[in-house]
Amino acid sequence: MDKDTQVEELEKRVTALEMLLAYQEKTIADLDVVIQEQYSLIEKISAQIEMVGSKLEEQSLVGQHTLEEERPPHY
């Protein structure tokens, strides 16, 4: 293998590596966008879950009554 052939082969390998790197950088950028969107959605869902939990807790407190307040079933 002469020197020119080796240089050409190395240039091809470097070009292939550069293309692979560019593809990986784009993939990472795309995944970063997806992660940001998912994080935002998780934050919204968490807030909604907390709100529903608070409402359920309020309703359970309102719905509580003592046995003395309850009418017997035959009444």
Beta strands, then each sheet from edge to edge (+ up, - down):
end
